[in-house]
């Protein structure tokens, strides 16, 4: 069965029927467990069918068949596939061994819990779908009575089944395989983060120096969920920044490339042409929240032109032997993700090097200031300034600037979309294309089918997502910390600003 196929409920009913009719005479407990799972899948099927009704009305206006409801159905399909494989194993063990092993019985309980929680999520999705024919209203209000009630349901849901043995079940390949080590790292890091040295040692001993997290998925799940609910935003900042630490850099090998250099852009008066007037547009200098006079960007390219910033590899030779190609017509303007609170372009250099090498184009990536120390609109001010600076300095970046592609993931997707709106409203040159990857386009926790997926997300869990959104939008966030997850919901705001929530 294809991972992206619709849920094959009939197939799982057939397998379960074979097991209960032909194989369970001497194992009434297994028969009861299988029958219970069938009942749960029937409920899951009913909910899936309700969500599927007129689902196309939520699709993109471009015609792409994709929306949060479709994503939830794909998750159901993946869960059904995993359970079919489990029941095939049960059927095989009964036919060959005459009994079902204890590890397989444990798996049956695990997936039964996952099905129960997915039913809870789909019930919320059905409630959301029945209340509106839009994914988001024109002016979302996270503090309205209905939305707040739904958010409370999301907050109170027990999601530990998603963070044990079934962690990342809806992902595939390397994406799923890497989640377990990351979860163990997060759980272990929380034991040594903050507090006294004696407290850290005590926590490490209690966790068996992380062995309990490795050996017992249930303990790992409880720790991860507790962290997501209770840890403050500074914990998320530090954990997600671990990928940029010196020890990771020493063991991580980046794809080789000819140019990967940091550039410091000092803020100074800057003007760019308008598209609707002969009078130039005066670019605002970033000034909100922090007293910072420059921004750093990363220039990445697998070639060098004569006018490019940075130095070539011939600096130690008497004469330069570089061959300087003509500037490329296309440039990518990249804005990294990290929940608005963490990371720089350094965390994204692996794929940026690959993009530049395989596409043979230059990339400029912006290291914008991070929340909560620099909340909205600081990051947008900086990204917009760098974009305008780029329009004036194409030769220094190895491009003619004939075609501009803006790309961003998560928080970076938000800043790319907002910067594009800035170019439109100020009548300056727009990018020619946008590549937005899982962009955070609504900066408040408003229950939607796609946001419900955070309840099973291995990296950006509900509690952490809520803190990231609030830290970016609230200029007084640091003054109200520490916050409980209940306070995060109560203090969340709905700001009607298209540049914050594009």
Residue pairs with C-beta under 8 A, 6 or more apart in sequence:
1 8
1 11
1 81
1 84
3 77
3 78
3 81
3 172
4 74
4 77
5 77
5 81
6 73
6 77
7 44
7 45
7 48
7 73
7 76
7 77
7 79
7 80
8 77
8 80
8 81
8 84
9 41
9 42
9 44
9 45
9 80
11 80
11 84
12 38
12 41
12 80
12 83
12 84
12 87
13 38
13 41
15 84
15 87
15 88
15 91
16 34
16 35
16 37
16 38
16 87
18 91
19 30
19 31
19 34
19 87
19 90
19 91
19 94
20 31
20 34
20 35
23 91
23 94
23 95
24 30
24 31
24 34
27 99
27 100
30 90
30 100
30 105
33 105
33 108
33 109
33 112
34 87
34 90
36 112
37 83
37 108
37 111
37 112
37 115
40 112
40 115
40 116
40 119
41 80
41 83
41 115
43 119
44 76
44 115
44 118
44 119
44 122
47 119
47 122
47 123
47 125
47 126
48 73
48 76
48 122
50 126
50 129
51 69
51 72
51 73
51 122
51 125
51 126
51 129
51 449
52 69
52 73
55 67
55 69
55 70
55 73
56 65
57 133
58 67
58 68
58 69
58 70
58 135
59 65
59 66
59 67
59 70
60 66
60 67
67 135
67 449
67 450
68 135
68 448
68 449
68 450
68 451
68 452
68 453
69 125
69 129
69 449
71 449
71 450
71 453
72 121
72 122
72 125
72 449
72 452
72 453
74 170
75 118
75 170
75 453
75 456
76 118
76 122
78 169
78 170
79 111
79 114
79 115
79 118
79 169
79 170
82 111
82 166
82 169
83 111
83 115
86 104
86 107
86 108
86 111
89 104
90 100
90 104
90 108
93 99
93 100
93 101
93 104
94 100
107 165
110 161
110 164
110 165
110 166
110 217
111 166
113 161
114 161
114 162
114 166
114 169
116 161
117 157
117 158
117 159
117 161
117 162
117 455
117 456
120 157
121 157
121 452
121 455
121 456
124 150
124 153
124 154
124 447
124 452
125 449
125 452
127 150
128 150
128 447
128 448
128 449
129 449
131 146
135 448
135 449
135 450
136 442
136 446
136 448
139 494
139 496
140 147
140 442
140 444
140 446
140 494
140 501
141 147
141 494
142 148
142 151
142 444
142 445
142 446
142 492
142 493
142 494
143 492
143 493
143 494
147 446
147 447
148 489
150 447
151 445
151 447
151 489
152 489
154 447
154 452
154 455
154 462
155 462
155 485
155 486
155 489
157 455
158 225
159 225
159 455
159 456
159 461
159 462
160 218
160 221
160 222
160 225
161 221
162 169
162 221
162 455
162 456
163 183
163 220
163 221
163 224
163 225
163 458
164 217
164 218
164 220
164 221
165 217
167 176
167 179
167 180
167 183
167 217
167 220
167 221
167 458
168 175
168 176
168 179
168 180
168 458
169 176
169 456
170 456
171 179
171 458
179 458
179 459
182 458
182 459
183 213
183 220
183 224
183 458
184 210
184 213
184 214
184 220
185 239
185 242
186 224
186 227
186 239
187 207
187 210
187 213
187 220
187 223
187 224
187 227
188 207
188 210
188 213
189 238
189 239
189 242
190 223
190 227
190 231
190 235
191 200
191 203
191 204
191 206
191 207
191 210
192 200
192 203
192 204
193 231
193 235
193 238
193 239
194 235
195 203
204 210
206 212
207 213
207 219
207 223
208 215
212 219
212 220
213 219
213 220
213 223
214 220
224 461
225 461
227 235
228 461
228 462
228 463
228 464
229 463
229 485
230 463
230 484
230 485
231 463
231 464
232 467
232 481
232 482
232 483
233 341
233 372
233 467
233 468
233 471
233 477
233 481
236 339
236 341
236 342
236 464
236 467
236 468
237 341
237 342
237 370
238 342
240 338
240 339
240 341
240 342
240 343
241 342
241 343
241 347
242 248
243 343
243 347
244 343
244 344
244 346
244 347
252 350
254 260
254 349
254 350
254 353
255 350
255 353
255 354
255 357
256 353
257 300
257 301
257 302
257 353
257 356
257 357
258 301
258 302
258 303
258 304
258 312
258 313
259 299
259 300
259 301
259 302
259 303
259 304
259 308
259 310
259 362
259 398
260 298
260 299
260 300
260 349
260 353
261 298
261 299
261 309
261 310
261 311
262 296
262 297
262 298
262 299
263 296
263 297
263 298
263 299
263 309
263 310
264 294
264 295
264 296
265 294
265 295
265 296
265 297
265 385
265 386
265 389
266 293
266 294
267 285
267 286
267 293
267 294
267 295
267 385
268 285
269 282
269 285
270 282
270 283
270 285
270 385
270 388
270 389
270 392
271 280
271 281
271 282
271 283
272 280
272 281
272 283
272 388
272 391
272 392
272 428
272 429
273 280
273 281
273 428
273 429
274 280
274 281
274 426
274 427
274 428
275 427
275 428
275 429
276 427
277 427
281 388
281 426
281 427
281 428
283 384
283 385
283 388
283 389
284 381
284 384
284 385
285 385
286 292
286 295
286 378
286 381
286 382
286 385
287 381
288 374
288 377
288 378
288 381
289 369
289 373
289 374
289 375
289 378
289 475
290 369
290 373
290 374
290 378
292 369
292 374
295 366
295 367
295 368
295 369
295 382
295 385
295 386
296 344
296 367
297 345
297 364
297 365
297 366
297 367
297 386
298 345
298 346
298 349
298 352
298 363
298 364
298 365
298 367
299 308
299 309
299 310
299 362
299 363
299 364
299 397
299 398
300 349
300 352
300 353
300 356
300 362
300 363
300 364
300 365
301 308
301 356
301 361
301 362
301 363
301 397
301 398
302 356
302 357
302 360
303 325
303 328
303 360
303 398
304 310
304 312
304 322
304 324
304 398
305 324
305 325
305 326
305 327
305 395
305 398
306 324
307 327
307 395
307 396
307 398
308 362
308 395
308 396
308 397
308 398
309 396
309 397
312 320
312 322
313 322
314 320
314 321
314 322
327 394
327 395
327 398
327 399
327 400
328 360
328 361
328 362
328 398
328 399
328 400
329 399
329 400
329 401
329 402
329 403
330 359
330 361
330 399
330 402
330 403
330 404
330 405
331 361
331 362
331 363
331 364
331 390
331 394
331 397
331 398
331 399
331 401
331 403
331 404
331 405
332 355
332 356
332 359
332 361
332 362
332 363
332 364
332 405
332 406
332 407
333 363
333 364
333 366
333 386
333 387
333 390
333 404
333 405
333 406
333 407
333 416
333 431
334 345
334 348
334 352
334 363
334 364
334 365
334 366
334 406
334 407
334 408
334 412
335 365
335 366
335 368
335 383
335 406
335 407
335 408
335 412
335 413
335 415
335 416
335 419
336 343
336 344
336 345
336 347
336 348
336 365
336 366
336 367
336 408
336 409
336 411
336 412
337 343
337 348
337 408
337 409
337 410
337 411
337 412
337 413
337 437
338 344
338 347
338 370
338 410
338 411
338 412
339 410
339 411
339 440
339 460
339 464
339 465
339 468
340 370
340 371
340 379
340 411
340 414
340 440
340 468
340 469
340 471
340 472
341 370
341 371
341 372
341 468
341 471
341 472
342 370
344 367
345 352
345 365
345 366
345 367
348 365
348 409
352 363
352 365
355 361
355 363
356 362
356 363
361 399
362 397
362 398
362 399
364 386
364 390
364 397
366 382
366 383
366 386
368 378
368 379
368 382
368 383
368 415
369 378
369 379
369 382
370 379
371 379
371 468
371 471
371 472
371 477
372 471
372 472
372 474
372 477
372 478
372 481
373 478
375 471
375 472
375 473
375 474
375 475
375 477
376 443
376 472
376 473
376 475
376 500
377 499
377 500
379 411
379 415
379 472
380 415
380 418
380 419
380 422
380 499
383 415
383 416
383 418
383 419
384 419
384 422
387 406
387 419
387 423
388 428
390 397
390 401
390 404
391 401
391 428
391 429
394 400
394 401
403 432
403 433
404 429
404 431
404 432
404 433
405 431
405 432
405 433
405 434
405 435
406 416
406 419
406 420
406 431
406 433
406 434
406 435
407 416
407 434
407 435
407 436
407 437
408 414
408 415
408 416
408 417
408 435
408 436
408 437
408 439
409 436
409 437
409 438
409 439
410 437
410 438
410 439
410 440
410 460
411 440
411 468
411 472
412 439
413 436
413 437
413 438
413 439
413 440
413 441
414 439
414 440
414 441
414 443
414 501
414 502
416 434
416 436
416 439
417 434
417 436
417 439
417 441
417 502
418 498
418 499
418 500
418 502
420 430
420 431
420 434
420 502
421 498
421 499
421 502
422 499
423 429
423 430
423 431
424 430
440 469
441 501
441 502
442 448
442 501
443 469
443 472
443 473
443 495
443 500
443 501
444 469
444 473
444 492
444 493
444 494
444 495
444 501
445 451
445 465
445 466
445 469
445 489
445 492
451 465
454 460
454 461
454 462
454 465
455 461
455 462
457 465
460 468
463 485
463 488
466 485
466 488
466 489
466 492
467 483
467 488
469 492
470 477
470 488
470 491
470 492
470 493
471 477
473 493
473 495
473 500
474 480
474 491
474 493
480 487
480 491
483 491
495 501
